[in-house]
Amino acid sequence: MDPVRRAGGWERDRVVNPLVKKVDVARVVAAARGTTLQRQVPSLSRREAVAELSRVPGLGAARAGRLYDELGICTLTELHHALEEGRMADVRGIGTGIEARLKDALDRLLDDSAHLSIAEAEFHVNRLLAHMRQAPGVRSVEPAGTFRRRCDVIDNLVLLAVSARPAAVMRHFCAYADAVTATQLDASRGALTLQCGLRVELRVVPGRCHGASLHHVTGSEAYEAEIRALGLKLGVRISDYGVFLLETGKAGARRVGGQKEEDVFTALGLPWIPPELRENRGEIEAARAGHLPRLVAAEEIRGDLRLRTRWGTGTATTEEMIRGCRAARYAYCAIADALGSAAPRGLGSRSLREQAEEIAALRRKYAALHILHGAEVAILPDGSLELDDDDGAVLDLVIAAVHTRARTSRVRATERLLHAIEDPRLDILAWPTGRLIRERDAVDADFDVVFQAAARRGVAVELAADPERLDPPAPLLRQAANAGVLIAVSTAAATPAQLDVMRFGVDQARRGWLEAGNVLNTRSWPELLHWLRRREHR
C-alpha cells in the first residue's frame, strides 16, 4: 500500500480512536514522500498568527492554525515564502487547488501597487482638492479619470486644474505634504506618488480648453477613441485642446468649442453622456439612437432595506439606526441582522422574537418612519435557506446570501442560487457573486439563468453599497435589469454614519445603467408594501 495512503489511515485513527494521541500526520506524510517538514521558530503567538493569516481569503482560522502548528508560519510574508518553496504540500487540508487559490489571494494582498476602493480614493481626493484650491492663480480644480467615472477600483488619480499660471500651480502641487515623490513632467503636467502608493497626475489647462480637456482625461480610453473616431466621420476633430470643425478643401480646422464639456457632445449631435457610462459599452450608440437611460439619482432613494444593530454584528442600537434613517429623510427602513448559526453572531429564535418586540415599540414611537423587521439568512450548500417556518413567520423581509463554501463549480454555484430563489419566503438575494474588491474574486455562476429565475419568482437582487463589495459589478447589474430583476441598493450599515455609503451604491447602480424604475427602494411605501405582499401569490 502507498505509504501516503497509510498516513491517511493514521489520521483517521487519530480522530476515531481515543488511544491514539498526538500523531503528527504532517510529518508522517512528509516522511512517506521522502521530504522533511521544517518548522521555523514562530515570531508571533498562535492567536496573533491566526488573526494575521486569516486575512487571506479562503484560509480560515483552522487552516491558519495548522500552518502555525506545523510550519511555524506567522505572517503573510512567511506564508508567501512557504508557498514559493513548496512547503505547503505536506500540511493537512491544503491540496494543490487550495494552494493555488491561496497564492492568488496572497499576491493581491501583498501587491505593492495601490488599488484603492472608491471610498479610500475619495479620502485622498478631498485632501488633494483642499490643497490645490490654495494654489496661487488656480481658478478651479476637479477630479477626472476613473474616480469621476466612479469605478470600483482606483489605481491612479487624475486632477484637472484651470489656471493662467501653470508654473505656480505646479510648484504648489509638487509641495503636497503626503507625497513621497514629485515630478514635473512638463510645463503643465506633474505627477506625485502618495505614501499609500497611489499615483496622482495633475494637468493644468487654460479656461478655453477646460471642457475638452475634462472630457479627454475622464475617459475611458476605449470610449475616448470611439468618440474621436465618430468625430472624424462627421468632420469634427475632438482633442483635449478643443473641438474643431474640419472644413473641406482647407488644410486647417476651425475651433468651434472646448470651454465647456457640453461642446463635445453638441458638435457630435449627441445628448450628454454621464461620466459613469463612458466605458464604450454601447452608450455612444444609445446616445445616437436617443435611448440613453435616465440614471437613478441619490435623492430618489426612499429607504435602506438592510441595517444591522447590536442584536447582531452592528455597533449601534436599533433606535440609533432608526434615528439615522429619519435624519436621512427616508420613508422606510429594514432592520435585518443575521439569523442562524451559519453567520457570525447570528440571532437565535428567542432573540429574534425579543427584537420583534423592540421594533414593535419603536414603530409606535417613530410612526412617521415605516420600519420593517427583516433578517439575513444563509444559503446552505444545498441551496436551502437556514430559516425555519416559525422564525420566517415573524419576519417582514427575508434576505439570503451565501456565507460558506462559496468556491465550487459553475454548475453547483448556479444550482445553489436557483434552489434558494425557488423558496417562496425569499425576498432579496444578497451578495450574488460573493466578491470582495481586491480580496476575493466573484463566484463563477450562470447569472443569465439566475437572473431569469429571480425575475420569474419576483425575487430582488441586492446591490451592496459597501465600497469594499459593490456586488454585483456594473455589467451584471445591467444584465439583471435587462432580465427584469429589481435591484435593492442597501448599505448593511452597522452605525448611523455608515448610512452614508448609500451614495457609493447609487454610483454603482448608475454604472450599471439603472433607472429609478429598476431600483426597489425608490418606490413609495405603499408600492413597497404591495411588492412585499407578492408572497401571497407565489
N, C-alpha and C positions, 0 to 999 in steps of 0.2 A: 504493500500500500504506500501511496505517496506520503512522505513524511509531513508535508504541509497539511494534508487531509487529516493525518493523525493529530497534528497540532490543533485542528478544529475540534477533534474529539476531546482533547484536554479542556478546551474552552467550554464545551457542553458539560463536562464533568464538574467544572468549577461552579457552574450555575446550579445544576440539579443535585449534586452530591455534597452534602454538608461536611463530609470527611475530607474533601479535597480543598485545601486552603491556599490562598495567595499564590496561585500558579501564574507566573509571568508569561502570558501567552505570546506577547510580542517577541520575547527572547526565544521562546520555543520555535516560533515560525521563522525567526531570523536564523537560528541555528540550522533548521531544516533546509534553508535556502543557501547555507554556506556564507552568511553575512554576519556581521556583528552589530548589535544595536547599541549605539553610543549615546549615553545620556550626559548632556552638559550640565554644568553647575548652574542652578536657577538664579536669576538676578532679581526676581520678584517673589512674593509669597504666592501660594497657589491661588488664593482668592483674587489677588491683583492680576495675575497672569490670565486667569479665566475671563475676567472682565475685559482685559485688553484684547485677547484673541477672539472673543465673541463679537467684536466689532466687524469681523469678516463675515459677510452674508453667507449663510449655508454652513457655518462651522458649528455654532451652538455650544452650549456650556458643557455637554457631555463629551463631545469630541475634543474641545479645548482642554478639558481636564485630563484626558488621556495623553494629549500632546505634552502637557506639563509633567505628568507622572512618568511617561515612558521615554521622552526625549529631553525633558527639562526646558522646553520652549516656553518663553515668557512674552516675547514682544513680536510685533509684526515683522520686523527686520529678521529676527531669528527664524520665524516661520518661512519667510522668503528664502533664506539660505537653505533650510531643510528641504523645501520643495525643489530648489535648483540642484541640490546634491542627491536627490532621490531617496532621502532618508524616511520619507513618509510611507513608503510601501509596506513597511513592517509594522505599522500601527493599526490596531484593530479598528474596523469600521471606516477605513479610508481606502477605498479602491481607486482604480485608475480614473474612473469617471468623476468621482468626488474630488480627487487630486487636481484634475484639470479645471474643474469649476472653481476650486479654491484659489488656484493660481490666477485665474482670470479676475476674480473678485479682488484678490490682494493687489494685483497690478493696478487696478483702478484706485484703490485706497492709497497706494504709495506713489501714485503719479505726481511728479513734481510740477507739471504744468497745471495752471489754475483753471479749473472748470467750476464756476460758481453757479448756484441756483439764482433765479431771478431776484429773490429776496436778498441774498448776500450781495449780489451786484448792485442792487438798489442802495444799500448802505454806502457803498463806495461812491456811487454816482452822486448821491446827495452831498457827501463831503467834498467831492471834486467840484461840483457846481458852486457850492458856497465859497470855495477857494477862488475859483476862476471869476466869479462875479465881482471880486475885489481887484481884478487886474486893471491897470490903467488903460483907458481907451476902449474897453470892451463894451459893445452895445448889447449883445445877447450871447448866451451860451446854452447849448442843449445837447442831450444825448442822441445818438443815432445808432446805426448798426443793429446787431441782434437784440440789444436792450430795447430799442424803440419798437422793434417787431415783437417784443415780449416773448422771446424764445425761452424754452425750458432751461437750457444751459447756456451760460455766457462765458466764452473763453477769451474775449477781449472787449474792451470798451472803446467807443469812438465818440469824441466830443466835437461839436462844430461851434466855432465862435465867430461872431461878426465884429470886425474892427477895422479901422483905417490905420492902426498902429500894430501890425503883426509882430514886430520885433519885441515891443514891450510886453505884449500878451504872452509871447513865447517864453520870455525870461521869467515871467510870473509863474507860468505852467511848470517850468523846469525846477522851480524852487519849492515844489509841493513837498510838504514835510514827510509824507508817508512813502515817498519814492526811494527805492534803493538804487535805481539807475535812471538817468535822464539824458535824452539825446535829441538834439535839434536836427531833424532830417533835412530841412531846407528852410527858406525864409518864412514859410507859412505852415510848416508841419513839424510836429515834435512827438516824441514817444517816451513814456515812463513805464517802468516795471514797479509795481507796488510790492510791499512786504509780503502780501499774500501770494505773490507770483503772477497776479493779473497784469496784462499789458494794456496800457491806455494810450490811445493816439489822439492828438489834437490837430484839427485843421482850422486855420484862420482864413476867412474869406471876406471880401468887400460886400457891402449890402446888396449890390445889384446881382450878385451871384448866389445869394443866400438860399433861395428856394430850390434852384437847380442842384446846388451842392448838397443840400439836405436830402433831396430825393436820391442823389447818387450814393451817398455814404450810408443811407438807410438800408439799401439792398433789398433782397439778397442779390448775389452776383448773377444767378440764373434769371431772376426777374429783371434786373437791370439790363442784361444782354438782350432779353426779349423785347423790352421797351425800346431800346436803341434800334434794334432791327426793324421794329414796327415803324419807328420814326422815319428811317431811311426809305421804307416802302412808300411813305406818304410825303416824302420830300422835306422831312424835318430832321435836323441833327440835334440830338439830345446829348448834352455833356454836363460835367459838373461846373462849367463856366456859364451855361445859359442854354436857351432854346433858340435855334437858328433855322431860318427858312432857306432852303436850297432853291435858288432861282435858276431856271432853265437858261442855258446859254451864258451864264456868268460864272466866273471862277470862284468868287467868294460866296458868303452866305449872310443873310440879313438877320440881325438879332431881333427876336420878337418877344422875348421874355426871359425869366430866370430869377427875378427878385422874389417871387412867390412860388411855392411848390405847386400851387394850382396851375401855374403857367405850363408845366409839363403836360398835364392831363388835357388842358384846353387845346393845346397845339395838336394833340393826337385825337381830339374829338371824343375823349373818354371822361366818364364821371370820376370823381375822387375815389381812389382805391386805398382803403385803410391800411396803415403800415403792417398790421397783424396778418394781412393776407398776402403780402408781397413775397411769395415764395416760388412763383412760376408753377402753380398747381391748378391752373385753369382760371385764375382770377382775371387775367387780361382778356381772355375770350368771353368770360361772363360780363365784364365791363362793356365790351364792344356790343354784346347782344342785349345789354340793359337788364341783365339778370343777377347783378351783384346782390348778395343778401344785405338786409338791414340788420347789422350785427347787434346782438344784445348789449345793453349798457348796464353799468353797475347800479344806477338808480332804479332799474326795473326789477331788481331782486327784492322780493317781499318777505323773505324769511329764510332761516337756516334750518335744514332738516336733519342735522346731526350735531348735537352738542354733548360734551362729556362733563361729568361732575365728580365730586368727591365720592359719590357712591361707587365709582369705578376708578378709572385711571386719570380723571381730571383733578385739578387742584382747587377749584372754586366750588362754592355751594350751588345748589340748584337755583336758589333765589338770586345769587350774584349773576349767574348766567342769564336769567330771565331779565334782570335789570339791564344787562348789557344789550340784549336784543331790543328792549324798549328804547334805550338810548340810540340804537341804530335805526329806530323808526320802523322796525319790522312789524308786520301784521300777525305773524305767527312764528313759532319755532318748535323744534322737536328735541326733547331730552332723550338721548339714545346712548346709554352706556352699554358696554359689552356685557353679554349674558352667557353664562355657561362656563364649563371647565376648560374649553379649548382656548379661551382668551385670558391674558394676564389680568388678574384681579376681576374676573368675571363675576357678575351678580348671581346669587342663587335665588331660588323661588321665594324664599322668605324675604330677602332684601328687596326683591323686585316688587313685592306687594307693599312693603313699607315705603318704597319710593313712590308707588302709585298713590298712597295716602297723602304723602307730602305734596305731590303735584296737584292733587285734587284741592288741597287747601290753598295752594298758590294760584290756582285758577280763579278762586273766589277773590283773592287779594288783588290780582292783576287781570281784571276782567277784560280790559281793552286789548290784551295780547292773547291770542289763541295758542294754547300750549298742548302739544301732542306728547304722549308718552310712548316712546319707541325703544328699541333695543337693537344692538348689533349682535348677530349670532354667527356662529361659524358654519361654513360649508364643509362638512366632513368629507373624507376621501372618497366615499361612495356617492357623494352629491347630495345626501340628505342634510337637512338643517338640524343643528343641535338646539332643538326647541320642542318642548313637549306641549301638548294641546292646552293644558291648564295655564301655562305661562303665556302662550300665544293669545289666549282669550283676554288677558289683562292689557295687551298692547294695542295701541292705535296704529303703529307703524313698525314694520319688520324690515331691517336692513341686514343683508347677509354678505359675508366676504370669506375668501379662502385664507385661513390663518396658518395652516401647517401643510407639509408635504405638497408644496406647490410645484416642485420640479418633477415633472413627469412627461410622458409622451404627449404629442399634439392630440392624438385621439382621446386619451384618457382625460386630459385637461378640458377638452371640449365637452366630453360626456359628463364630466363632473358639473360644469356650469349649466348644461342643459337640464340635468336632473334637478338642480336647485331651482331653476326657473319654472319648472313644472309644479313646484309646491305652491298651492293656492294661497298660502299665508304670506308669501314673499312679496314685498312692495318694491324694494330697491336693491339692485345688485351693486355692491361696492367693490372698489379696487379690482376691476375685472382682469387687468394684466398683472397685478401684484408688483409692479415695478417700484423701485426706489431710485430716484435720479442719482447717477454716479456710483450707486452701490449695488443695485440688483436689477438685472435685465427683466424685461417683460416676459410673461409666460407665453409660450407658443400654443395658441389655440386657434380654431377656425372661427374667427369673430363674425364672419358673414353669417354663418349658421347660428351663432349665439345671439346676434342682434335680431335676426329674423324671428327666433323663438321668443325673445323678450318683447318684441313688438306684438306678436300674436297673443301673448299672455298678458299684455298690459303691464309688464314689469319695467320700471325705470332703471336707468344706469346712473350711478353716482359719479360725478366728476369731483375728485378730491382736490380741494383748493389749496391744501398744504403744499407750499412750493417745493418741498422735498419729494412729493409724489406726482402731482398733476396727472393723475391717472383717471381716464385714458389719455394717451397722447392725442395731439390735434388731429392727425389723419383718421384715427379710429373714432373720434367724436363726430367727424363729418360722415363717416361710414354709418355710425349708429343713427344719426339724424336722418340720413337718406333712407334707412330701413324703417323709419317711423317710430324710433325709440325716443321717449322723453328722457332728458338729462336733468338730474338734480345736482346743482352746484352746492356742495356742502363743505364746511370747514373742519368738522370734528374738533372744534375748539375746546380746549381744556380750561381756559381762562377768558374773561371778557375781552382782554386785549387781543387775543388770538382771533376774535371775530373779524378783525381787520384783514385777515388773509383771504377773505372772500374776493377781494379785488384781483388776486392772482388767478383764482378760479374763473372769474369773468374774462380776464385776459386770455386764458387757455380756451374758454368757450368761443371767444371771438376768432382765435386762430383756427378753431375747428368749424368755422363758417356758421355758427349757431345764431339763430334769431331768437327773439323773446319767446316765440311760439314753440320753440324746441326745448325750452327750459321749464321744468316743472315748477320751480319756486319763483317764477314770475307771475304765477296765477294768483288770483284773489283768493281769500279764504273760502268763500262758497264754492269756487271752482276746484280748489284743492280738496275740499271735503267731498265733493262729487266724485273726484278721481279716487279717493280712498275707498269709497263705497262700491267701487267696481268689483271688490272681492265677492260681494254677494251674487255676482253674475258669472263667476268663474267656475 
